[in-house]
Amino acid sequence: MHEPLSRWRHLWPHRDNATAMESAAHDILSDYYRWHASLQTTSPGPASTDSSLLQRAIALLSDLSARLQRDSTPWPDPAYLAHMNGDVPIAASLAFFAALLYNPNNVTAETSLVTTELEHELSDDLCSLFDFDTRQGWAHLCSGGHAGNYEAMWMARNLKQIPFALAEAPACQTAMQQVATLELHNMAPAKVVQLLCSLEPAIRDSVMHEARTLPTTASSRERGAVYVAAHRHPAWDKCADLLGLQLVPVVVDSTRRMDTARLREQLLRAIGDGSPIVAVVATTGSSGEGSVDDIDAILALRQECQTRFGASFFIHADAAYGGYYRCLLRSQSGGPECDSNGNELAPEVAKALRALTHVDTITVDPHKSGYAPYPAGALVVRDRRYADAIAWRSRYFSETRGERRGFGAYTLEGARPGAAVAAVWTLHRLLGLHRQGLGALLADGVYLARRFHLALNEAATFPIEGVLHRFVSLAMPDLAMLNFAVLPVDENATDATNAARISELSERVIALAPGPEALPDTPWFSRNRVPVMHVLGQPVDSRTTTVIRCCFLKPYARDQADAFVLRLIDRLQQQLATRRDKITPPSS
Ligand SMILES: *Cc1c(COP(=O)(O)O)cnc(C)c1O
């Protein structure tokens, strides 16, 4: 349908780079065989004449490869727009494969000398991406956004308990006498770590022990609440369940962002009631619609609570999808942000991405907008001392090597793949975390999503079963994701059947691409569930409906953007007008 932008072409498999990459893969494997042989110095015994095991292994690999080719999700297809995952740049796949052969486990440097070194460099890369001080901040890879979010909330929860433990520790009572009860419930995270670090190691250990035993005896209300936009990722419900925290959803406004006026009311009420606020989560790229919460407003709220009531809270950004879009705001020199407002980004989105530098922790997934192979999530921490609140030391690993402390004692997960670290490290170096590198690639997706939004809303009406219909794109995309729906032109907004009808049409569109009758270039989409009033643009009731969700993570040529989106629309109209099959919507 269209050729990727020539500048990026060599990142992905292409006939022009096949020979070079096949030869690189061959070299990686020969190096590995050489390394392996160099370690097998004891005599192997008589040569084996039975090669049946080898033949079986080759046959299995060949079957596997055939099966993968036949039934894999078609990421390389330009019309594949369904999910936030896709085609991995070939150098990253090879970096993963190369490291995988040596099977490094980044739980400790003892089992991953090389890839632990690389992870320290990645930690600096990710801290710099968000303008965290690399001497104070810290980052590591994890399996994904779930693990990153869990770990951040584990830190926030334990930090919340420390002031109570301090108040009860005999050695700290004089110091804690000046602390008002209100502050005890909602002490600023920075102050908590400061207090903790001022203690002698033995007292600190006993306070930490006390802080960790508190949560098991308290009710989830006493342990406190996490505030997050109502359209949160399901990872948040699992997280609250696991950590025994209360989850407080905050309504989403017509821009699909958290309604911070409502958040303010909820926080002030909690402070008034003396309920601990464990954290406020700023979604930076919601998984359903790619919307970016107003982080400045959340920071201002924390400031207001601190000034008026001496009450503070932890701020975490769930930037699993959106974190790398900060590359659009960074200059090539890697220094502080350049003046660019990101051009493709709406001013309020650029402002929110800039404000990330003031939050406490950030989840960002290299396996989403970082183009890395799975599993690659990351947690980025402004102050590495926060991780002391979740540290558990191992009896069998050394903890530090050289100047830098190890990872294993401070991470939620144990064994972590060094191969994933190698792939992300390679991508960061290959692309560059700035406006001319990964930023340019991501900016093309934002540009395309915004062109698609405009084209959908301007598209001509078209008939389905004799009734005129139109496309409605719900909102100008914040990032490279958008939601749209198909509506009858004369729809009656108060009609209760609308929600079901919209859902049915969405399912019909989603079913087109994988269908046996699909024409070439038919786009692949996924679904999202939103309030009907977000589709109809006016208050109806609280009913929700299924809309069509699409993500632009591919390398697109901007000069072909309009032709590309018009062709997508044309394909959809053509097939919706001709296909007769009825799709039953899933029950809501
Ligand atoms: C994808 C996503 C997650 C979960 O991340 P995984 O990598 O699937 O574990 C959490 N939050 C947001 C906003 C996401 O987009």
The ligand as a Gaussian input file, in Angstrom:
#p B3LYP/6-31G(d) Opt

LIG

0 1
 C        0.174000      -1.345000      28.196000
 C       -0.133000      -0.573000      29.396000
 C        0.012000      -1.126000      30.677000
 C        0.413000      -2.570000      30.882000
 O        1.654000      -2.824000      30.327000
 P        2.169000      -4.308000      29.958000
 O        3.439000      -4.002000      29.266000
 O        1.128000      -4.930000      29.105000
 O        2.370000      -5.037000      31.243000
 C       -0.255000      -0.315000      31.753000
 N       -0.650000       0.950000      31.593000
 C       -0.809000       1.517000      30.373000
 C       -1.245000       2.948000      30.266000
 C       -0.560000       0.772000      29.234000
 O       -0.735000       1.326000      28.027000

